[in-house]
Amino acid sequence: MRSRSRVFWLLLGVTALGAVLRFATLGAQSYHHDEIVTASRVLRVGFGHAMDAVGFSESAPPLYYALAWIWTQVAGTGEWGLRSLSAVAGVATIPVAFFIGRELRGERVGLLAAALVAVNPMLLWYSQEARAYSLLCLFCALSLLYCVRAMQREGEGKRDSVLWGVFSALALATHYFALFPLIAEVVLLWRRRGRAILPGLWIVGAAAALLAPLAYRQMSYGHAEWIGKFSLGHRLGEVAISFTVGEIGDVIGRVEQPGPALVPLALVLAAFALLALRGSREERGAAVIPLAVGAAAIFIPLLLAIGPGGKDFILARNLLPALVPLLCAVAVALAVRRARRTGGAIAALLLVYSLGFCILATASPDLQKPDWKAVADRLGEPEAPRATVTWVIGLAPLRYYLEDGATQGKPSEGAIQLKPSEGYGWLVRDVNFVSLGSAPPPPRRLLGPGFRETGYERVGELYIRRYRVTGAELVPLRLRSLRNADTNFRNNGVLLDGVGPG
């Protein structure tokens, strides 16, 4: 009883640490692009509209959005309220990881797994994101838990199989990439239990059949086709970096930084070397289960990406179903009995480094989402028609926080939502450039004659450079040219507010 009490308090402490990390700064960052889709496009009206919007504006199943709509009726759609659903799911994943580890190799492994989940920067990031990924990790972890229990418990196999089917179906209803770890779990369960898994398998099959028409409809819109435009090798590198130190690159607007990921990656490799060289047959066998599930979550999508047809949707956040199983396998490796001191030292280093990076990411604007809310506050309401040039991914949150009917410019159409043949131009008095870090002034040819610089200020990691026409009249806007301005982002867009065709 004393031992169980100690484990209980240790698990409670680890879970509390994970909760503090997730909730302490939950509403501190402004919404990012994808979160704006959740807050303004999906959840802005009634429940029926939300479910309909999932069909035409998303590439994921509806469960998260249904729960988020219900949740926000009480918590609101502000940053803290909407994100708190993901934070709760992220905290709940910590004790689930403990139970997975305990089923695999005992309470020591369970506590290590819970601690690794609690301080993993990637899981922290998506526990503070108003999207489905944290809920996906929770349901995939529960699915793995009951998969392991169904494999190892003779007397309760049917009950565990049914619960495995329920949580697997919930994971599928949250994100389609839950399918890939489920394939590995089905293989593992069938080899160990055979036809005894059919009750759970029927539940998973029914969920997949119900979701198939929606998945087909969403695929026809091609919302995720942009992923394949980037190098597959680059995106695989992002997965390794993001799984260890979180989203510190493309999601923020910077190039991925491999340096911070080298230490945790080396420690993880050392843990698996310890398992291979010093682990017993039983310990290696215990690690195989979560490793197989995590590997399936990564390599099956990879095979689809490089195979005939090339359905390439490889992205770090889409592969999140692999992360908790992999952390559980690392926990098994770190608890090898014949190298307990070495494993304990590696575990301590990995946990301290991960916790330190979580704190650094929480305190450093350079590792957070761009503060579009602060930019909108500085820009204020337009005194005259104006244009704002910045990262194309930043236009949606900037438009959301301006709340003045701002519209995204589309140079490819000549004018906003108008055909080139209509010949309309756009007239403005002000042009603002929002850059990531300091950027040089735009060449005069981009602005045209009549503009002078009226201000340059820093807003966190973003900078605002303002231009205004010297006279009282409005001047035509060079919409196509402005996208070529140097803002240190990958690509630019143009936001227009208080403006109409001339």
C-alpha positions as CSV (number, residue, x, y, z in Angstrom):
1,M,0.0,0.0,0.0
2,R,2.9,2.4,0.8
3,S,4.3,1.7,-2.7
4,R,1.0,2.3,-4.4
5,S,0.5,5.5,-2.4
6,R,4.0,6.7,-3.5
7,V,3.2,5.9,-7.2
8,F,-0.2,7.7,-6.9
9,W,1.4,10.9,-5.6
10,L,4.1,10.8,-8.1
11,L,1.6,10.4,-10.9
12,L,-0.5,13.2,-9.5
13,G,2.6,15.4,-9.4
14,V,3.5,14.6,-13.0
15,T,0.0,15.3,-14.1
16,A,-0.2,18.5,-12.2
17,L,3.1,19.6,-13.8
18,G,1.6,18.9,-17.2
19,A,-1.5,20.8,-16.4
20,V,0.5,23.9,-15.2
21,L,2.5,23.9,-18.4
22,R,-0.7,23.7,-20.5
23,F,-3.0,26.0,-18.7
24,A,-0.6,28.7,-17.3
25,T,-0.3,30.4,-20.7
26,L,-3.2,29.0,-22.6
27,G,-4.7,32.3,-23.7
28,A,-1.5,34.3,-23.9
29,Q,-0.9,33.7,-27.7
30,S,-3.1,35.0,-30.4
31,Y,-4.9,32.6,-32.8
32,H,-2.9,31.2,-35.7
33,H,-4.3,30.5,-39.2
34,D,-5.8,27.0,-38.6
35,E,-7.3,28.1,-35.3
36,I,-9.1,30.9,-37.0
37,V,-10.8,28.4,-39.2
38,T,-12.1,26.6,-36.1
39,A,-13.1,29.8,-34.3
40,S,-14.6,31.9,-37.1
41,R,-15.6,29.5,-40.0
42,V,-16.7,26.4,-38.2
43,L,-18.0,27.5,-34.8
44,R,-19.3,30.9,-35.5
45,V,-23.1,30.1,-35.8
46,G,-25.2,27.1,-34.8
47,F,-24.4,23.4,-34.4
48,G,-25.9,22.5,-37.8
49,H,-23.8,25.1,-39.6
50,A,-20.7,23.9,-37.8
51,M,-21.2,20.3,-39.0
52,D,-21.9,21.5,-42.5
53,A,-18.8,23.7,-42.5
54,V,-16.7,20.7,-41.6
55,G,-17.8,19.1,-44.8
56,F,-16.6,21.9,-47.1
57,S,-13.9,23.7,-45.2
58,E,-12.0,20.9,-43.4
59,S,-10.1,17.7,-44.2
60,A,-10.9,16.1,-40.8
61,P,-13.9,14.2,-39.4
62,P,-16.5,16.1,-37.2
63,L,-16.0,14.8,-33.7
64,Y,-13.7,17.5,-32.4
65,Y,-15.8,20.2,-33.9
66,A,-19.0,18.8,-32.4
67,L,-17.3,18.7,-28.9
68,A,-15.8,22.1,-29.4
69,W,-19.1,23.7,-30.3
70,I,-20.7,22.2,-27.2
71,W,-17.7,23.3,-25.1
72,T,-17.7,26.9,-26.3
73,Q,-21.3,27.4,-25.4
74,V,-19.9,27.5,-21.8
75,A,-16.3,28.5,-22.3
76,G,-16.7,30.9,-25.2
77,T,-14.6,31.2,-28.4
78,G,-11.9,33.3,-26.9
79,E,-8.3,31.9,-27.0
80,W,-8.5,30.5,-23.4
81,G,-12.0,29.1,-23.7
82,L,-11.7,27.3,-27.1
83,R,-8.2,26.0,-26.4
84,S,-9.1,24.7,-23.0
85,L,-10.7,21.6,-24.6
86,S,-7.4,20.7,-26.2
87,A,-5.6,21.4,-22.9
88,V,-8.0,19.1,-20.9
89,A,-7.4,16.4,-23.5
90,G,-3.6,16.9,-23.3
91,V,-3.7,16.6,-19.5
92,A,-5.8,13.5,-19.6
93,T,-3.3,11.8,-21.9
94,I,-0.7,11.9,-19.1
95,P,-2.3,9.3,-16.8
96,V,-3.3,7.2,-19.9
97,A,0.4,7.0,-20.8
98,F,1.0,5.8,-17.2
99,F,-1.5,3.0,-17.6
100,I,0.0,2.0,-20.9
101,G,3.5,1.8,-19.4
102,R,2.2,-0.1,-16.4
103,E,0.6,-2.7,-18.6
104,L,3.8,-3.0,-20.6
105,R,6.4,-3.3,-17.9
106,G,5.1,-2.0,-14.5
107,E,4.7,1.2,-12.6
108,R,8.3,2.5,-13.1
109,V,7.8,2.4,-16.9
110,G,4.3,3.9,-16.4
111,L,5.7,6.9,-14.5
112,L,8.4,7.5,-17.0
113,A,5.9,7.4,-19.9
114,A,3.6,9.8,-18.1
115,A,6.6,12.2,-17.4
116,L,7.7,12.1,-21.0
117,V,4.2,12.9,-22.2
118,A,3.8,15.7,-19.6
119,V,6.9,17.6,-20.8
120,N,7.0,16.8,-24.5
121,P,7.1,20.2,-26.3
122,M,5.1,18.9,-29.3
123,L,2.3,17.6,-27.1
124,L,2.4,20.9,-25.1
125,W,2.1,22.9,-28.4
126,Y,-1.0,21.1,-29.6
127,S,-2.6,21.1,-26.1
128,Q,-2.6,24.9,-26.6
129,E,-4.0,24.7,-30.1
130,A,-7.7,25.1,-31.0
131,R,-7.6,22.1,-33.3
132,A,-8.3,18.3,-33.1
133,Y,-4.7,17.0,-32.6
134,S,-4.7,16.9,-28.8
135,L,-8.0,15.0,-28.7
136,L,-6.6,12.7,-31.4
137,C,-3.6,11.9,-29.2
138,L,-5.9,11.1,-26.2
139,F,-8.1,8.7,-28.2
140,C,-5.2,7.0,-29.9
141,A,-3.5,6.6,-26.5
142,L,-6.7,5.1,-25.0
143,S,-6.9,2.8,-28.1
144,L,-3.4,1.6,-27.5
145,L,-4.1,1.1,-23.8
146,Y,-7.0,-1.3,-24.4
147,C,-5.1,-3.0,-27.2
148,V,-2.3,-3.9,-24.8
149,R,-4.9,-4.9,-22.1
150,A,-6.8,-7.1,-24.6
151,M,-3.5,-8.8,-25.6
152,Q,-2.4,-9.4,-22.0
153,R,-5.5,-10.1,-20.0
154,E,-7.1,-13.5,-20.6
155,G,-10.2,-13.1,-18.5
156,E,-11.3,-9.6,-19.7
157,G,-10.4,-10.0,-23.4
158,K,-13.9,-9.3,-24.7
159,R,-14.5,-6.2,-22.6
160,D,-11.1,-4.8,-23.4
161,S,-11.7,-5.6,-27.1
162,V,-15.0,-3.7,-27.1
163,L,-13.4,-0.7,-25.3
164,W,-10.5,-0.8,-27.8
165,G,-13.1,-0.6,-30.6
166,V,-14.9,2.3,-29.0
167,F,-11.8,4.4,-28.5
168,S,-10.5,3.5,-31.9
169,A,-13.7,4.6,-33.5
170,L,-13.5,7.9,-31.5
171,A,-10.0,8.4,-32.8
172,L,-11.1,7.8,-36.4
173,A,-13.9,10.3,-35.9
174,T,-11.3,12.8,-34.8
175,H,-8.7,12.5,-37.5
176,Y,-8.4,10.1,-40.5
177,F,-4.7,9.4,-39.7
178,A,-5.8,7.4,-36.7
179,L,-6.4,4.7,-39.2
180,F,-2.7,3.9,-39.5
181,P,-1.8,3.0,-35.9
182,L,-5.1,1.0,-35.8
183,I,-3.9,-1.2,-38.6
184,A,-0.9,-2.2,-36.5
185,E,-3.2,-2.8,-33.4
186,V,-5.5,-5.0,-35.5
187,V,-2.6,-7.1,-36.6
188,L,-1.2,-7.4,-33.0
189,L,-4.6,-8.2,-31.6
190,W,-5.4,-10.8,-34.3
191,R,-2.1,-12.6,-33.8
192,R,-2.7,-12.8,-30.0
193,R,-6.5,-13.1,-29.7
194,G,-7.8,-14.1,-33.1
195,R,-11.6,-14.0,-33.5
196,A,-11.9,-12.7,-29.9
197,I,-11.3,-9.2,-31.2
198,L,-14.3,-9.2,-33.6
199,P,-16.6,-7.3,-31.2
200,G,-14.2,-4.3,-31.2
201,L,-13.4,-4.8,-34.9
202,W,-17.1,-4.4,-35.8
203,I,-17.2,-1.1,-34.0
204,V,-14.2,0.2,-35.9
205,G,-15.6,-1.1,-39.2
206,A,-18.9,0.6,-38.6
207,A,-17.2,3.9,-37.8
208,A,-15.1,3.7,-40.9
209,A,-18.1,3.0,-43.1
210,L,-20.0,6.0,-41.7
211,L,-17.0,8.3,-42.2
212,A,-16.2,7.2,-45.7
213,P,-18.7,9.4,-47.6
214,L,-17.6,12.5,-45.7
215,A,-13.9,11.7,-46.3
216,Y,-14.6,11.3,-50.0
217,R,-16.4,14.6,-50.1
218,Q,-13.7,16.4,-48.3
219,M,-11.0,14.9,-50.5
220,S,-12.7,16.3,-53.6
221,Y,-12.1,19.9,-52.3
222,G,-8.3,19.3,-52.2
223,H,-7.8,21.2,-48.9
224,A,-4.7,19.1,-48.1
225,E,-3.1,19.1,-51.6
226,W,-0.7,21.9,-50.6
227,I,1.2,19.5,-48.4
228,G,2.7,17.6,-51.4
229,K,4.1,20.9,-52.9
230,F,7.0,20.8,-50.3
231,S,9.9,18.4,-50.3
232,L,9.1,15.0,-48.7
233,G,12.6,14.8,-47.2
234,H,12.2,18.2,-45.7
235,R,8.9,17.3,-44.1
236,L,10.3,14.1,-42.7
237,G,13.1,16.1,-41.1
238,E,10.5,18.4,-39.6
239,V,8.8,15.3,-38.0
240,A,12.0,14.4,-36.2
241,I,12.5,17.9,-35.0
242,S,8.9,18.6,-34.0
243,F,8.5,15.4,-32.1
244,T,11.3,16.3,-29.8
245,V,11.1,20.1,-29.5
246,G,7.7,21.1,-30.9
247,E,6.6,23.4,-33.7
248,I,9.5,25.9,-33.8
249,G,9.7,26.4,-37.6
250,D,7.2,26.5,-40.4
251,V,4.1,26.9,-38.2
252,I,5.6,30.0,-36.8
253,G,7.0,31.3,-40.1
254,R,10.6,30.4,-39.7
255,V,12.8,27.7,-41.2
256,E,13.0,24.6,-38.9
257,Q,15.9,24.7,-36.5
258,P,17.5,21.2,-36.1
259,G,20.0,22.3,-33.5
260,P,17.7,22.1,-30.4
261,A,16.5,18.7,-31.4
262,L,19.9,17.0,-31.5
263,V,20.2,16.5,-27.8
264,P,16.8,14.8,-27.2
265,L,17.3,12.7,-30.4
266,A,20.7,11.5,-29.2
267,L,19.2,10.6,-25.8
268,V,16.4,8.7,-27.4
269,L,18.8,6.7,-29.6
270,A,20.9,6.0,-26.5
271,A,17.8,4.7,-24.8
272,F,17.1,2.3,-27.6
273,A,20.7,1.2,-27.8
274,L,20.4,0.4,-24.1
275,L,17.3,-1.7,-24.8
276,A,19.0,-3.6,-27.6
277,L,22.3,-4.3,-25.7
278,R,21.1,-4.7,-22.1
279,G,17.4,-5.4,-22.3
280,S,16.0,-8.8,-21.6
281,R,13.8,-10.7,-24.1
282,E,10.7,-9.7,-22.1
283,E,11.7,-6.0,-22.1
284,R,12.4,-5.9,-25.8
285,G,9.1,-7.7,-26.4
286,A,7.2,-5.1,-24.3
287,A,8.8,-2.3,-26.4
288,V,7.9,-3.9,-29.7
289,I,4.1,-3.3,-29.1
290,P,4.2,0.6,-28.9
291,L,7.1,0.7,-31.4
292,A,5.0,-1.3,-34.0
293,V,2.1,1.0,-33.5
294,G,4.2,4.2,-33.7
295,A,6.1,2.9,-36.8
296,A,2.8,2.1,-38.5
297,A,1.5,5.6,-37.9
298,I,4.6,7.0,-39.7
299,F,5.6,4.4,-42.4
300,I,2.1,3.5,-43.8
301,P,1.5,7.2,-44.8
302,L,5.1,7.3,-46.1
303,L,4.4,4.3,-48.3
304,L,1.2,5.9,-49.6
305,A,3.2,9.1,-50.3
306,I,5.9,7.4,-52.4
307,G,3.7,4.7,-53.9
308,P,1.5,4.8,-57.1
309,G,-1.0,7.6,-57.0
310,G,1.2,9.6,-54.6
311,K,-1.3,10.5,-51.8
312,D,1.2,12.6,-49.9
313,F,-0.1,14.1,-46.7
314,I,3.1,13.6,-44.6
315,L,3.2,16.4,-42.0
316,A,4.4,16.4,-38.4
317,R,1.0,17.1,-36.9
318,N,-0.7,14.5,-39.1
319,L,1.7,11.9,-37.7
320,L,0.9,12.8,-34.0
321,P,-0.8,9.4,-33.4
322,A,2.8,8.0,-33.4
323,L,4.1,10.2,-30.7
324,V,2.6,8.7,-27.5
325,P,3.4,5.1,-28.5
326,L,7.0,6.1,-29.3
327,L,7.3,7.8,-25.9
328,C,6.0,4.7,-24.2
329,A,8.6,2.6,-26.0
330,V,11.3,5.1,-24.9
331,A,10.0,4.6,-21.3
332,V,10.4,0.9,-21.6
333,A,14.0,1.3,-22.9
334,L,14.9,3.7,-20.1
335,A,13.7,1.2,-17.4
336,V,15.9,-1.7,-18.5
337,R,16.7,-3.6,-15.2
338,R,20.3,-4.5,-16.1
339,A,21.2,-0.8,-16.8
340,R,19.0,1.0,-14.3
341,R,21.5,3.7,-13.3
342,T,22.4,4.4,-16.9
343,G,18.8,4.4,-18.0
344,G,17.9,6.7,-15.0
345,A,20.6,9.1,-16.0
346,I,19.4,9.3,-19.6
347,A,15.8,9.7,-18.4
348,A,16.8,12.5,-16.1
349,L,18.6,14.3,-18.9
350,L,15.8,13.9,-21.4
351,L,13.1,15.0,-18.9
352,V,15.1,18.1,-17.7
353,Y,15.9,19.1,-21.3
354,S,12.3,18.7,-22.5
355,L,11.0,20.6,-19.5
356,G,13.5,23.3,-20.0
357,F,12.5,23.6,-23.7
358,C,8.8,23.8,-22.7
359,I,9.6,26.7,-20.4
360,L,11.8,28.4,-23.0
361,A,9.1,28.1,-25.6
362,T,6.5,29.5,-23.2
363,A,8.7,32.5,-22.3
364,S,10.3,33.3,-25.8
365,P,8.2,35.1,-28.4
366,D,10.6,33.6,-31.0
367,L,9.2,30.1,-30.3
368,Q,5.5,31.2,-30.2
369,K,2.8,32.0,-32.7
370,P,3.1,35.4,-34.2
371,D,1.2,38.0,-32.2
372,W,-1.4,39.0,-34.8
373,K,-3.7,40.3,-32.1
374,A,-1.1,42.9,-31.0
375,V,-0.5,43.9,-34.6
376,A,-4.2,44.4,-35.2
377,D,-4.3,46.6,-32.0
378,R,-1.4,48.7,-33.3
379,L,-2.9,49.1,-36.7
380,G,-6.3,50.1,-35.2
381,E,-9.3,51.1,-37.2
382,P,-8.5,52.5,-40.7
383,E,-8.8,56.3,-41.1
384,A,-8.9,55.8,-44.9
385,P,-8.7,52.9,-47.3
386,R,-5.5,50.9,-46.6
387,A,-3.6,47.7,-47.5
388,T,-1.5,45.5,-45.2
389,V,1.2,43.3,-46.7
390,T,2.3,40.3,-44.7
391,W,2.6,36.5,-44.5
392,V,-0.3,34.9,-46.5
393,I,-0.9,32.5,-43.5
394,G,-1.2,35.6,-41.2
395,L,-4.0,37.2,-43.2
396,A,-6.8,35.2,-41.6
397,P,-5.9,35.9,-37.9
398,L,-5.2,39.6,-38.8
399,R,-8.6,39.9,-40.5
400,Y,-10.2,38.2,-37.5
401,Y,-8.7,40.6,-34.9
402,L,-9.3,43.7,-37.0
403,E,-13.0,43.0,-37.1
404,D,-13.6,45.7,-39.7
405,G,-14.6,43.7,-42.8
406,A,-11.0,43.4,-44.1
407,T,-10.7,41.4,-47.3
408,Q,-7.8,39.4,-48.7
409,G,-6.5,40.7,-52.0
410,K,-6.2,38.2,-54.9
411,P,-3.8,39.6,-57.5
412,S,-4.4,36.7,-59.7
413,E,-7.9,38.0,-60.3
414,G,-6.8,41.6,-61.0
415,A,-9.1,42.8,-58.2
416,I,-10.9,41.3,-55.3
417,Q,-13.4,38.8,-56.5
418,L,-13.7,40.5,-59.8
419,K,-12.7,39.4,-63.3
420,P,-9.8,41.1,-65.0
421,S,-12.1,42.2,-67.8
422,E,-14.0,44.4,-65.4
423,G,-10.9,46.5,-65.1
424,Y,-11.4,47.8,-61.6
425,G,-8.4,49.1,-59.6
426,W,-8.1,49.5,-55.9
427,L,-7.6,52.9,-54.3
428,V,-5.8,53.4,-50.9
429,R,-4.2,56.1,-48.8
430,D,-2.1,53.8,-46.5
431,V,0.0,50.7,-47.0
432,N,1.5,48.8,-44.1
433,F,4.2,46.1,-44.2
434,V,4.2,43.5,-41.3
435,S,7.5,41.5,-41.3
436,L,8.9,38.7,-39.2
437,G,11.9,40.5,-37.6
438,S,13.4,43.5,-39.1
439,A,13.1,43.8,-42.9
440,P,14.4,46.3,-45.4
441,P,12.1,49.0,-46.7
442,P,10.2,48.0,-49.9
443,P,11.5,49.3,-53.2
444,R,9.7,52.4,-54.4
445,R,8.6,50.5,-57.5
446,L,6.4,48.3,-55.4
447,L,4.5,51.2,-53.9
448,G,4.4,53.6,-56.8
449,P,4.8,57.4,-56.5
450,G,3.3,59.6,-53.8
451,F,4.0,57.4,-50.7
452,R,6.2,58.4,-47.8
453,E,7.2,56.4,-44.7
454,T,5.3,57.5,-41.6
455,G,6.3,54.9,-38.9
456,Y,8.3,51.9,-38.0
457,E,7.7,49.9,-34.8
458,R,8.3,46.5,-33.2
459,V,5.4,44.4,-32.0
460,G,7.0,41.3,-30.3
461,E,8.8,39.4,-33.0
462,L,6.9,41.3,-35.7
463,Y,7.6,44.7,-37.2
464,I,5.2,47.2,-38.8
465,R,6.4,49.7,-41.4
466,R,3.8,52.3,-42.4
467,Y,3.5,54.3,-45.6
468,R,0.9,57.0,-46.5
469,V,0.1,59.1,-49.6
470,T,1.4,62.7,-49.2
471,G,-1.7,64.3,-50.7
472,A,-5.4,64.0,-49.8
473,E,-6.4,61.9,-52.7
474,L,-6.4,58.1,-52.9
475,V,-4.0,56.4,-55.3
476,P,-4.3,53.1,-57.2
477,L,-2.8,50.1,-55.4
478,R,-0.2,47.9,-57.1
479,L,-1.7,44.7,-55.8
480,R,0.4,42.2,-57.8
481,S,3.7,44.0,-57.0
482,L,3.2,44.3,-53.3
483,R,3.3,40.5,-52.8
484,N,7.0,40.7,-53.8
485,A,8.0,42.8,-50.7
486,D,10.6,41.3,-48.4
487,T,8.9,40.5,-45.1
488,N,11.0,37.5,-44.1
489,F,8.0,35.2,-44.6
490,R,7.9,32.5,-47.2
491,N,5.1,34.2,-49.2
492,N,3.1,37.4,-48.9
493,G,-0.6,38.3,-49.1
494,V,-2.4,41.6,-49.1
495,L,-5.2,42.5,-46.7
496,L,-7.6,45.4,-47.7
497,D,-9.9,47.2,-45.3
498,G,-12.0,50.3,-45.7
499,V,-11.5,49.9,-49.5
500,G,-13.6,49.3,-52.6
501,P,-13.1,49.2,-56.3
502,G,-12.4,52.6,-58.0
